[in-house]
Amino acid sequence: MSVFADALQNVKNMNGEDPKNAFVQKITKTATGSISGLVGGLMFGWYYKKNLYVSAIIGTLAGGAINYYLVETNK
């Protein structure tokens, strides 16, 4: 009975949210972090004389992941 009550509560909580809007917000947040990581990776690679392509790709992946998982945005 508890599982059904939890599922019903989840449906009630989701009723006010638009799934498309939530998806767009997640993608926007990830893209913003990726761009920041790209710039940071390029700056790191240029300053320390590393391969710019590799540092940019690593920075993009790291920036997107960090922004997606650690930065909380409540709009």
C-alpha angles and dihedrals in degrees: 000000000000092000091054092049091050092049091049091050090051091052090050091050092049093048093084096046128084109223092210092052092050090050092049091050091052093048092047091050092050093047092051091052091046092054091048090049091048092055092044092049092050092049091049093049094047095047096047094038094243129146105291096208095053094043091048093051093047090046091050093051093044094046093050093047095045093047093046097049105029108032112079116206120183112183 
